[in-house]
Amino acid sequence: MSIVEDAKQAMQGLMQGAIGKAVALAPDNWVPGGVPDPLIRHQHGHIGKPVSRIDGPLKVAGQARFAAEFPIDNMVYAALVHSTIAKGRIVRIDTAAAEGATGVDVVMTHENAPRLKPPPVFMSSNKAAGGDNLPVMQDAEVRWNGEPVAVVLAETQEQADHAASLVSVTYEAQDALFGFSEAIARGTKAGLFMGAPLHDEKGDAEAALAKSAVKVDVHFTTPRHNHNAIELHGVTAAWEGETLRLHDASQLVAHTAWSIAEMFGLKEEQVLVTSPFVGGGFGGKCLWQHQILAAAAAKLAGRPVRLALSREAVYRVVGGRSLTEQRVALGASREGKFGALIHTGTTAKTTGNVMPEPFIMPARSAYASESFLLDVQAVELDMLANTFMRAPGEAVGTFALECAIDELAETLGIDPIELRLSNEPTVDPISGLPFSARHIDEAWKMGAEKFGWERRNATPRSERDGEWLVGTGCAAATYPYYRMPGGAARITLAADGTATVDIAAHEMGMGTSTAQTQIAAERLALPLDAICFNYGDSTLPGIVLAGGSQQTASIGASLIAAHRALVEELIKLAGNDSPLAGLKPDEIASRDAGLCKQGEDERYESYASILGRAQRDAITVEASASQPMETMHWSMHSHGAMFAEVRVNAITGEIRVTRFLGSFDCGRIMNAKTAASQFRGGIIMGLGLALMEEAQFDERSGRIMNPSLAEYHVPVHMDVPEIEVIWTDIADPHTPMGARGVGEIGITGTAAAIANAVYNAAGKRVRDLPITLDKLL
């Protein structure tokens, strides 16, 4: 067996071993356009129940293989050498000492690396995955501080790491632009997000602001943030002839396969990417230089290569969230009706990527106003390309917008929740489209009651417990429902009553394999342990991205499409001797491992009977789920109401979040256990964004100065309070299964709720993240 086939078989064996360890969950009976699906009538009432992850036992037993754990014979280990300048060129690179070190196989530099095309930058096509479009070790140019300039391959990781320290590089540095303020002074350019301008105008907002009876006009800043998933980025690369196999930590296997094929001049099917388990992604587990370098080094050495980034190397090679300066100006009547909503500002990016931080996204749909001015400007710095990071735009945009609304509520003397509800839009305020479903008012009502908002004292510094000042605050959360193309699924139904579902989906800890196994079991009316859900493999159907909080609904729609195709084929196979003879697909329902006529359960035939009479061992169908055009006529968003209680030490300025509640309106919840985990995880990440996360960027050298979890602080157990999450569970009639995304909504609004609570406690507004004690003293 080839190393490629052996590794792939090992991955599939692990996944099949994970099946059969949870209780079935029934999805809603959805088809595109919100029409009830007649194929699924016999539901078991499990929808929304707390179902444990089917991959959980593998993970706790240490049997789940991640990208850097696949064993391959004759493998070498890689270590990177990073540039120490941000812009310039390599004058001389001396690899002799490294090549002579014990265990070293080869050292790859721009002088001997295979010739490659630049990466196709993300969104340059529907399959592009690159974080930037810069050449990968193809010339002597240096484009950011930390760029890989050499790859050392050795028999052990320790030998590779040591030899990397022996590589000597002489540079010719050039003037670089690092300063954000300096770049702004030189001039900005209009920001583009997903190919569209980050600019919206409705009426004359500046004039309306000037005439408003009550107004606030405030500025906010947010710093750089770095990805810090528990699993470090890693890849195992192996060539067999002209076929490349990558075991990757990826949230877009199909995109990665296509992009690397483009770079190496291969056909897409010659690059096989598997990613069965990913220990956190959040936007960072896309295509960066380390996967490309591992593939190139494996080709150069003629041996499989494992390249696992160190924590510091993640900061040098993998992009994160960029910094922003934001202005929010709100003009209102004395009754609190918005006459002007202005949200503008600037962010930084690089010339090689397409990701300005789109912080105006929440303001586009959150509130009604007579006039709007929304705009993102960008400057380009000589730094590592920034990228998507959980709720890009919304995470930092809601901080500024929701803090400004709190300030306006105080100026008006109106309760912050009342002010928000009084400015609820009836249609999307920018596009004019109707909302597919919007029940944030219900989320506010439920959350306020559960949190005890009516007991809040609105006067700052009015609540005290010894030396601790106690305050509460709230903020709205919002995240769009993205409708991504490329969904497809394959179902193989066997005569023994089992089914296999194949989708190029991803499991990054959010419960994808569990939810989709449950959905498949329900639609096919089979026991859960009769379903094998294969995913995380670029050879499977679909071009699926695990991002934008859209994967579960997207692949659910694909599964629905494949199931309908399966029923059509089964009816054909059933023939005239079947109780189903003469029925159309819309007259059919699934039950008890077979099909029946709606409303006439006695007109039933099992799958085994249909396939047996047709002398078939199995039947396979594949179908795509293009987003129905009618969904484009709706404005679709998840919403939330966030509540925080904090304590601020009156002597030291220390801040402690003591209580947090998130009340969400995200359509139908598929699995209460995994959804609650996603909500809480987002809130914890938002707590870090509010109080501690900041990448320290040296504007003299372009180097991140705190590239470790010892210096880049994220929340630990002692930082995190009891977090309560509740939801409306009101189905959206225009989405697959009535569901909208839950993965990113939790981080939005969290920082603002905490900041507003800090003000209520201490009486001081902090508009610059993170909110550290020195800003309160």
LINMOQUI-V984578 format. One record per backbone hydrogen bond with DSSP energy under -1.0 kcal/mol. CO is the residue of the C=O (numbers start at 1). NH is the residue of the N-H. Records with the same first field share a line. If there is no record, write none. Layout:
# LINMOQUI-V984578
CO = NH  NH
This chain:
# LINMOQUI-V984578
2 = 6
3 = 7
4 = 8
5 = 9
6 = 10
7 = 11
8 = 12
9 = 13
10 = 14
11 = 15
12 = 16
13 = 17
15 = 18
16 = 19
28 = 30
29 = 37
31 = 34
37 = 40
39 = 590
41 = 43
46 = 49
49 = 51
55 = 59
56 = 60
57 = 61
58 = 63  64
59 = 62
66 = 69
76 = 306
77 = 154
79 = 152
81 = 149  150
87 = 174
88 = 142
89 = 172
92 = 170
94 = 168
95 = 99
96 = 100
98 = 101
101 = 104
103 = 155
106 = 153
108 = 151
109 = 112  113
120 = 130
121 = 124
129 = 287
130 = 122
140 = 90
142 = 88
144 = 147
147 = 83
150 = 81
151 = 108
152 = 79
153 = 105  106
154 = 77
156 = 160
157 = 161
158 = 162
159 = 163
160 = 164
161 = 165
163 = 166
164 = 167
168 = 94
170 = 91  92
172 = 89
177 = 382
179 = 183
180 = 184
181 = 185
182 = 186
189 = 378
191 = 198
193 = 196
196 = 193
197 = 199
198 = 376
200 = 374
202 = 372
204 = 208
205 = 209
206 = 210
207 = 211
209 = 212
214 = 332
216 = 330
218 = 328
220 = 326
221 = 769
222 = 324
224 = 695
225 = 321
233 = 309
234 = 249
235 = 307
236 = 247
237 = 305
238 = 245
240 = 243
243 = 240
244 = 272
245 = 238
246 = 274
247 = 236
248 = 250
251 = 546
252 = 256
253 = 257
254 = 258
255 = 259
256 = 260
257 = 261
258 = 262
259 = 263
260 = 264
261 = 266
263 = 117
267 = 270
268 = 271
270 = 244
272 = 246
273 = 538
274 = 248
278 = 280
279 = 231
281 = 284
282 = 390
285 = 251
287 = 131
288 = 292
289 = 293
290 = 294
291 = 295
292 = 296
293 = 297
294 = 298
295 = 299
296 = 300
297 = 301
298 = 302
304 = 76
305 = 237
306 = 78
307 = 235
310 = 314
311 = 315
312 = 316
313 = 317
314 = 318
320 = 387
321 = 225
323 = 348
324 = 222
325 = 346
326 = 220
327 = 344
328 = 218
329 = 342
330 = 216
331 = 339  340
332 = 214
333 = 336
337 = 333
338 = 370
340 = 331
341 = 373
342 = 329
343 = 375
344 = 327
345 = 377
346 = 325
347 = 379
349 = 381
352 = 133
357 = 359
358 = 361
362 = 365  366
371 = 341
372 = 202
373 = 343
374 = 200
376 = 191
377 = 347
378 = 189
379 = 349
381 = 383
391 = 395
392 = 394
393 = 397
394 = 398
396 = 400
397 = 401
398 = 402
399 = 403
400 = 404
401 = 405
402 = 406
403 = 407
404 = 408
405 = 409
406 = 410
407 = 411
408 = 412
409 = 413  414
415 = 419
416 = 420
417 = 421
418 = 422
420 = 423
421 = 424
423 = 368
428 = 432
433 = 428
434 = 635
439 = 443
440 = 444
441 = 445
442 = 446
443 = 447
444 = 448
445 = 449
446 = 450
447 = 451
448 = 452  453
452 = 455
453 = 456
459 = 462
463 = 470
465 = 468
467 = 650
468 = 465
469 = 648
471 = 646
473 = 644
475 = 642
477 = 640
479 = 638
486 = 543
487 = 625
489 = 623
490 = 502
491 = 621
492 = 500
493 = 619
494 = 497
498 = 494
499 = 532
500 = 492
501 = 534
502 = 490
503 = 505
505 = 536
507 = 278
511 = 515
512 = 516
513 = 517
514 = 518
515 = 519
516 = 520
517 = 521
518 = 522
519 = 523
520 = 524
521 = 526
525 = 593
527 = 530
528 = 531
530 = 499
532 = 501
534 = 503
536 = 275
537 = 540
541 = 504
545 = 547
547 = 550
550 = 554
551 = 555
552 = 556
553 = 557
554 = 558
555 = 559
556 = 560
557 = 561
558 = 562
559 = 563
560 = 564
561 = 565
562 = 566
563 = 567
564 = 568
565 = 569
566 = 570
567 = 571
568 = 572
569 = 573
570 = 574
571 = 575
578 = 581
580 = 583
584 = 587
585 = 588
587 = 598
589 = 596
593 = 607
594 = 591
595 = 605
596 = 589
597 = 600
600 = 603
602 = 604
603 = 597
605 = 595
606 = 610
607 = 611
608 = 612
609 = 613
610 = 614
611 = 616
612 = 615
617 = 495
619 = 493
621 = 491
623 = 489
628 = 631
629 = 632
630 = 633
631 = 634
635 = 436
636 = 481
638 = 479
639 = 665
640 = 477
641 = 663
642 = 475
643 = 661
644 = 473
645 = 658  659
646 = 471
647 = 656
648 = 469
649 = 653
654 = 649
656 = 647
659 = 645
660 = 724
661 = 643
662 = 726
663 = 641
664 = 728
665 = 639
666 = 740
670 = 48
671 = 675
672 = 676
673 = 677
674 = 678
675 = 679
676 = 680
677 = 681
678 = 682
679 = 683
680 = 684
681 = 685
682 = 686
683 = 687
684 = 688
685 = 689
686 = 690
687 = 691
688 = 692  693
690 = 771
696 = 705
698 = 702
703 = 698
706 = 708
708 = 712
716 = 719
717 = 720
722 = 660
724 = 662
726 = 664
732 = 735
735 = 738
736 = 739
738 = 668  732
749 = 753
750 = 754
751 = 755
752 = 756
753 = 757
754 = 758
755 = 759
756 = 760
757 = 761
758 = 762
759 = 763
760 = 461
767 = 221
770 = 772
772 = 775
773 = 776  777
